[in-house]
Amino acid sequence: MSSYEFLIEGSDPVTSSVEKKAETFLVTIDNKVVELYPSGDNLFHAFVNGTRRQVAAARAKDGTTYIDIDSVLIELREPSDDVFGGGAGDAGGEKDKVFAPMPGKIVKLLVKVDDEVTEKQQLVIVEAMKMENPVLCRANGKVKAINFADGDQVDTDSPIIELELAE
């Protein structure tokens, strides 16, 4: 059994453990157990509160684990002495840059240069692991630059969109 502790921005540390039994993974998060059944490469089915959920998981070279549950993306990193980086696609707190949460293909840009944007507005949809992931704006502002086009491949190091933050 492996045990982990992770942070969700603004909350207390959450403890979890993972145990593999035959083909099934038993994931315990704060005393709640979720069973995961493999359904393909990096894909699983989970039963949460009696409802079946599709789960995709991938581990990046930097050790970050990405978990997508019904198009809700969770980014897990090892705790460090630095300030916690927050959720997927935030690239360590740079609110004026929008990054892909994981390597993938831009399905659709939802804004253009000079558009006014608001916090939590969908800016772009990135397809990764056969799932479409909306990437949200982290601050109010104006689109200063768009560095990719629909259909382009993106990584997690190059900003897709750059913003001029509102004051």
The 8 nearest C-alpha neighbors of each residue, nearest first, counted from 0:
[[1, 18, 17, 2, 16, 19, 25, 26],
 [2, 0, 17, 16, 18, 3, 15, 19],
 [3, 1, 16, 15, 17, 0, 4, 14],
 [4, 2, 15, 14, 16, 5, 1, 17],
 [3, 5, 14, 13, 15, 12, 6, 2],
 [6, 4, 13, 12, 3, 14, 78, 7],
 [7, 5, 12, 8, 13, 11, 10, 4],
 [6, 8, 10, 9, 5, 85, 12, 11],
 [9, 7, 85, 10, 6, 83, 86, 84],
 [8, 10, 7, 11, 6, 85, 12, 83],
 [11, 9, 7, 8, 12, 6, 13, 5],
 [10, 12, 13, 6, 9, 7, 8, 5],
 [13, 11, 6, 5, 4, 10, 14, 7],
 [14, 12, 5, 4, 6, 11, 15, 29],
 [15, 13, 4, 3, 29, 28, 5, 12],
 [16, 14, 28, 3, 27, 2, 4, 29],
 [15, 17, 2, 27, 1, 26, 3, 0],
 [16, 18, 26, 1, 0, 25, 2, 27],
 [17, 19, 0, 25, 24, 20, 1, 26],
 [18, 20, 24, 23, 25, 21, 17, 22],
 [19, 21, 23, 22, 24, 18, 25, 17],
 [20, 22, 23, 19, 24, 18, 36, 25],
 [23, 21, 20, 36, 24, 37, 19, 35],
 [24, 22, 36, 20, 21, 35, 19, 25],
 [25, 23, 19, 35, 18, 34, 20, 26],
 [24, 26, 34, 18, 17, 33, 19, 35],
 [27, 25, 17, 33, 32, 16, 24, 34],
 [28, 26, 32, 16, 15, 31, 30, 33],
 [29, 27, 15, 31, 30, 14, 26, 32],
 [28, 30, 31, 14, 15, 27, 13, 32],
 [31, 29, 28, 27, 32, 15, 14, 16],
 [32, 30, 28, 27, 29, 33, 26, 15],
 [31, 33, 27, 26, 30, 25, 28, 34],
 [34, 32, 26, 25, 27, 47, 35, 46],
 [33, 35, 25, 45, 24, 26, 46, 36],
 [36, 34, 45, 24, 44, 23, 43, 25],
 [35, 37, 23, 44, 43, 38, 45, 34],
 [38, 36, 43, 39, 42, 44, 35, 22],
 [37, 39, 43, 42, 36, 44, 40, 41],
 [40, 38, 42, 37, 41, 43, 55, 36],
 [39, 41, 42, 38, 37, 43, 55, 128],
 [42, 40, 56, 55, 39, 57, 43, 37],
 [43, 41, 55, 39, 38, 40, 54, 37],
 [44, 42, 37, 38, 54, 36, 35, 53],
 [43, 45, 53, 36, 35, 52, 54, 37],
 [46, 44, 35, 52, 51, 34, 47, 43],
 [45, 47, 51, 50, 49, 52, 34, 48],
 [46, 48, 50, 49, 45, 33, 51, 52],
 [47, 49, 50, 46, 51, 33, 45, 52],
 [50, 48, 47, 46, 51, 45, 52, 33],
 [51, 49, 47, 46, 48, 52, 45, 44],
 [50, 52, 46, 45, 47, 44, 49, 53],
 [53, 51, 45, 44, 46, 54, 69, 50],
 [54, 52, 44, 69, 68, 43, 45, 55],
 [55, 53, 68, 43, 67, 42, 44, 52],
 [56, 54, 42, 67, 41, 66, 43, 68],
 [57, 55, 66, 41, 65, 67, 42, 54],
 [56, 58, 65, 64, 41, 59, 66, 55],
 [57, 59, 64, 63, 62, 65, 60, 56],
 [60, 58, 63, 61, 62, 64, 57, 65],
 [59, 61, 62, 58, 63, 64, 57, 101],
 [60, 62, 59, 63, 58, 64, 76, 77],
 [63, 61, 60, 59, 58, 64, 76, 77],
 [62, 64, 76, 59, 61, 58, 75, 65],
 [65, 63, 58, 75, 57, 74, 59, 62],
 [64, 66, 74, 57, 56, 73, 58, 75],
 [65, 67, 56, 73, 55, 72, 74, 68],
 [66, 68, 72, 55, 71, 54, 70, 73],
 [67, 69, 54, 71, 70, 53, 66, 72],
 [68, 70, 71, 53, 52, 67, 54, 72],
 [71, 69, 68, 67, 132, 72, 131, 130],
 [72, 70, 68, 67, 69, 73, 132, 66],
 [71, 73, 67, 66, 70, 68, 87, 74],
 [74, 72, 66, 65, 87, 67, 75, 86],
 [73, 75, 65, 87, 86, 64, 66, 76],
 [76, 74, 64, 63, 65, 73, 77, 5],
 [77, 75, 63, 78, 64, 74, 62, 5],
 [76, 78, 79, 75, 5, 63, 62, 4],
 [79, 77, 76, 5, 80, 83, 6, 4],
 [80, 78, 81, 77, 83, 82, 76, 84],
 [79, 81, 82, 78, 83, 77, 84, 76],
 [82, 80, 79, 83, 84, 78, 91, 77],
 [81, 83, 84, 80, 79, 91, 85, 78],
 [82, 84, 85, 81, 8, 78, 79, 91],
 [83, 85, 91, 92, 82, 86, 90, 89],
 [86, 84, 8, 83, 89, 91, 7, 87],
 [87, 85, 74, 89, 88, 73, 84, 8],
 [88, 86, 74, 100, 89, 73, 72, 85],
 [87, 89, 100, 98, 99, 90, 86, 97],
 [88, 90, 92, 91, 87, 86, 93, 98],
 [91, 89, 88, 92, 93, 98, 84, 87],
 [92, 90, 84, 89, 93, 85, 83, 88],
 [91, 93, 89, 94, 90, 84, 85, 83],
 [94, 92, 95, 96, 91, 90, 89, 97],
 [93, 95, 96, 137, 92, 138, 89, 97],
 [94, 96, 162, 93, 161, 164, 163, 97],
 [97, 95, 161, 94, 158, 93, 160, 162],
 [96, 98, 160, 158, 159, 161, 88, 95],
 [99, 97, 158, 88, 159, 155, 100, 96],
 [98, 100, 155, 101, 88, 154, 102, 125],
 [99, 101, 88, 87, 98, 155, 102, 134],
 [102, 100, 99, 155, 103, 154, 127, 65],
 [103, 101, 154, 153, 155, 127, 99, 100],
 [102, 104, 127, 126, 153, 152, 125, 101],
 [105, 103, 152, 126, 125, 151, 150, 153],
 [106, 104, 125, 150, 149, 151, 107, 124],
 [107, 105, 124, 125, 149, 150, 104, 126],
 [106, 108, 149, 124, 105, 123, 109, 125],
 [107, 109, 123, 110, 149, 122, 124, 106],
 [108, 110, 122, 123, 107, 121, 111, 124],
 [111, 109, 108, 122, 114, 112, 123, 142],
 [110, 112, 114, 113, 142, 109, 145, 108],
 [111, 113, 142, 114, 143, 144, 145, 110],
 [112, 114, 142, 141, 143, 111, 115, 144],
 [115, 113, 142, 112, 141, 111, 116, 110],
 [114, 116, 141, 140, 113, 142, 117, 139],
 [117, 115, 140, 139, 141, 114, 120, 118],
 [116, 118, 139, 120, 138, 119, 140, 136],
 [117, 119, 138, 137, 136, 139, 120, 116],
 [120, 118, 136, 135, 137, 117, 121, 138],
 [121, 119, 136, 135, 118, 117, 122, 116],
 [122, 120, 135, 134, 123, 133, 136, 119],
 [123, 121, 109, 135, 110, 134, 120, 136],
 [122, 124, 108, 109, 134, 107, 133, 121],
 [123, 125, 133, 107, 106, 132, 134, 105],
 [126, 124, 105, 132, 104, 106, 131, 103],
 [125, 127, 131, 104, 130, 103, 132, 106],
 [128, 126, 103, 129, 130, 125, 131, 102],
 [127, 129, 130, 126, 55, 103, 41, 57],
 [130, 128, 127, 126, 131, 55, 103, 42],
 [131, 129, 126, 127, 128, 132, 70, 125],
 [130, 132, 126, 125, 124, 127, 133, 70],
 [133, 131, 125, 124, 70, 126, 134, 130],
 [132, 134, 124, 123, 121, 135, 125, 131],
 [135, 133, 123, 121, 122, 124, 132, 136],
 [136, 134, 121, 119, 120, 122, 133, 137],
 [135, 137, 119, 118, 120, 138, 122, 121],
 [138, 136, 118, 94, 119, 135, 139, 89],
 [139, 137, 118, 136, 117, 94, 140, 164],
 [138, 140, 117, 118, 165, 116, 164, 137],
 [141, 139, 164, 165, 116, 163, 115, 162],
 [140, 142, 115, 163, 162, 114, 116, 113],
 [143, 141, 162, 112, 113, 114, 144, 161],
 [142, 144, 162, 161, 163, 112, 141, 113],
 [145, 143, 161, 160, 112, 142, 146, 162],
 [144, 146, 160, 147, 159, 161, 112, 143],
 [145, 147, 159, 160, 144, 158, 148, 161],
 [148, 146, 145, 159, 151, 149, 160, 153],
 [149, 147, 151, 150, 105, 146, 108, 145],
 [148, 150, 105, 107, 106, 151, 108, 147],
 [149, 151, 105, 106, 104, 148, 152, 107],
 [152, 150, 105, 148, 104, 149, 147, 153],
 [151, 153, 104, 103, 105, 150, 154, 102],
 [154, 152, 103, 102, 104, 151, 155, 99],
 [153, 155, 102, 156, 157, 101, 99, 103],
 [154, 156, 99, 101, 102, 98, 157, 100],
 [155, 157, 154, 158, 98, 90, 99, 153],
 [158, 156, 155, 154, 159, 98, 153, 99],
 [159, 157, 98, 97, 160, 96, 156, 161],
 [158, 160, 146, 98, 97, 147, 145, 157],
 [159, 161, 145, 97, 158, 144, 96, 146],
 [162, 160, 96, 144, 143, 95, 142, 97],
 [163, 161, 142, 95, 143, 141, 164, 96],
 [162, 164, 141, 140, 143, 142, 95, 165],
 [165, 163, 140, 162, 139, 95, 166, 141],
 [164, 166, 140, 139, 163, 141, 138, 162],
 [165, 164, 140, 139, 163, 138, 141, 95]]
